[in-house]
Amino acid sequence: MIKPLNSFKKWLLNILVPYIEGTKKKKEDRK
């Protein structure tokens, strides 16, 4: 049985990681 918390963390990372990397790239481009 998959723990809901673990699956939620994986889902959250899949969305947050690209979003955070995207914001970093935007900030670097503005410099």
C-alpha positions in Angstrom: 0.0 0.0 0.0 1.3 3.4 -1.0 1.3 6.0 1.8 -0.8 9.0 0.7 1.8 11.4 2.3 4.7 9.9 0.2 2.7 10.0 -3.0 1.7 13.6 -2.2 5.3 14.6 -1.6 6.4 13.1 -5.0 3.5 15.0 -6.7 4.4 18.2 -4.9 8.1 17.9 -5.9 7.2 17.2 -9.5 5.3 20.6 -9.6 7.5 22.7 -7.2 10.9 21.7 -8.6 10.3 22.9 -12.2 8.5 26.0 -10.9 11.4 27.0 -8.6 13.9 26.3 -11.3 11.8 28.4 -13.7 11.6 31.3 -11.4 15.4 31.2 -10.9 16.0 31.2 -14.6 13.6 34.2 -15.0 15.6 36.1 -12.3 18.9 35.4 -14.0 17.6 36.5 -17.4 16.5 39.9 -15.9 20.1 40.6 -14.7 
